[in-house]
Amino acid sequence: MAIVSNPGNLSQEPNMSILHLARTVHDGIIAHAREGKPEEICGILRGRDGRATRLYRARNLAEDRIDNYDVDPQTLLKQFEFEEAGDEMVAIYHSHPVSVSYPSATDAWNAHYP
């Protein structure tokens, strides 16, 4: 997922779908990224059916937080609470404060969730 001004850019990517963000989620990600700068920030998004309705900030446990992120596993465990309530984890988000806002080679390599 990327927050971009022209989502049409992402529609050309294979295996990518559009994720609709509630305004509060969008604004929360932006605020989180600004507060965390110059380090990368990360978190998870809760929702269902291609819509993110809530965000959960996570600690970035990466050794080099300027160029990398590693989501705190305790935050990832929240997805079980979501499922009990009929929702799911719809995305993991992170920022790129010192590089372009587009998936990096590292992001592509790590773009999976067990």
C-alpha positions as CSV (number, residue, x, y, z in Angstrom):
1,M,0.0,0.0,0.0
2,A,1.1,3.5,-0.7
3,I,-0.5,6.8,-0.1
4,V,-0.2,8.5,-3.4
5,S,-2.0,11.5,-5.0
6,N,-2.6,9.5,-8.2
7,P,-3.7,5.9,-7.3
8,G,-3.9,5.1,-11.0
9,N,-0.1,4.6,-10.8
10,L,-0.6,1.5,-8.6
11,S,-3.4,0.0,-10.6
12,Q,-0.8,-1.1,-13.2
13,E,1.1,-3.2,-10.7
14,P,0.3,-7.0,-10.8
15,N,-1.4,-8.4,-7.7
16,M,-2.1,-5.0,-6.2
17,S,-5.6,-3.8,-5.3
18,I,-6.9,-0.5,-4.1
19,L,-7.3,-0.1,-0.3
20,H,-9.8,2.6,0.7
21,L,-8.7,4.5,3.8
22,A,-11.1,6.2,6.2
23,R,-10.1,9.9,6.4
24,T,-9.1,9.3,10.1
25,V,-6.8,6.5,9.0
26,H,-5.2,8.5,6.3
27,D,-4.6,11.5,8.6
28,G,-3.3,9.2,11.3
29,I,-0.7,7.6,9.1
30,I,0.5,11.1,7.9
31,A,0.7,12.3,11.6
32,H,2.5,9.2,12.6
33,A,5.1,9.6,9.8
34,R,5.7,13.2,10.6
35,E,6.2,12.5,14.3
36,G,8.6,9.6,13.6
37,K,10.8,11.5,11.1
38,P,13.6,10.9,10.3
39,E,13.0,7.2,11.2
40,E,10.6,4.9,9.4
41,I,7.4,4.3,11.3
42,C,5.1,1.3,10.9
43,G,1.7,0.0,12.0
44,I,-1.2,-2.1,11.0
45,L,-4.6,-1.3,9.5
46,R,-7.9,-2.8,10.6
47,G,-11.0,-3.2,8.4
48,R,-12.6,-5.5,5.9
49,D,-13.7,-5.7,2.3
50,G,-10.9,-3.5,1.0
51,R,-11.6,-0.7,3.5
52,A,-9.3,0.4,6.4
53,T,-11.3,1.8,9.3
54,R,-8.7,2.0,12.0
55,L,-4.9,2.1,12.5
56,Y,-2.7,0.8,15.2
57,R,0.7,2.3,15.6
58,A,3.6,-0.2,16.1
59,R,7.1,0.2,17.5
60,N,9.7,-0.1,14.8
61,L,12.1,-2.8,16.1
62,A,14.6,-2.6,13.2
63,E,18.2,-1.9,14.1
64,D,18.5,0.8,11.4
65,R,15.2,2.6,11.6
66,I,16.3,5.3,9.1
67,D,16.0,2.9,6.2
68,N,14.1,-0.1,7.5
69,Y,11.2,-1.2,9.6
70,D,10.3,-4.3,11.6
71,V,6.8,-4.3,13.1
72,D,6.6,-5.2,16.8
73,P,5.1,-8.7,17.0
74,Q,2.8,-7.6,19.9
75,T,1.0,-5.3,17.5
76,L,0.6,-8.0,14.9
77,L,-1.1,-10.2,17.5
78,K,-4.0,-7.6,17.6
79,Q,-5.2,-9.2,14.3
80,F,-6.8,-12.0,16.4
81,E,-8.9,-9.4,18.3
82,F,-9.9,-8.0,14.9
83,E,-11.0,-11.4,13.7
84,E,-13.1,-12.0,16.8
85,A,-15.0,-8.8,16.0
86,G,-15.5,-9.7,12.4
87,D,-12.7,-7.5,11.0
88,E,-9.2,-8.4,9.7
89,M,-5.7,-6.9,9.3
90,V,-6.0,-5.3,5.9
91,A,-2.5,-3.9,5.6
92,I,0.8,-3.3,7.3
93,Y,2.0,0.3,6.7
94,H,5.3,2.1,7.0
95,S,6.9,5.3,5.9
96,H,9.9,6.3,3.7
97,P,11.0,9.6,5.3
98,V,14.3,9.8,3.4
99,S,13.4,8.1,0.1
100,V,10.6,8.1,-2.5
101,S,7.1,7.1,-1.4
102,Y,7.0,4.0,-3.5
103,P,7.9,0.4,-2.6
104,S,11.6,-0.2,-2.4
105,A,13.5,-3.3,-3.5
106,T,13.6,-4.3,0.2
107,D,9.8,-3.7,0.4
108,A,9.2,-6.0,-2.6
109,W,11.5,-8.7,-1.2
110,N,9.6,-8.6,2.2
111,A,6.1,-8.1,0.7
112,H,4.6,-11.2,2.3
113,Y,3.0,-12.1,5.5
114,P,3.1,-15.6,6.9
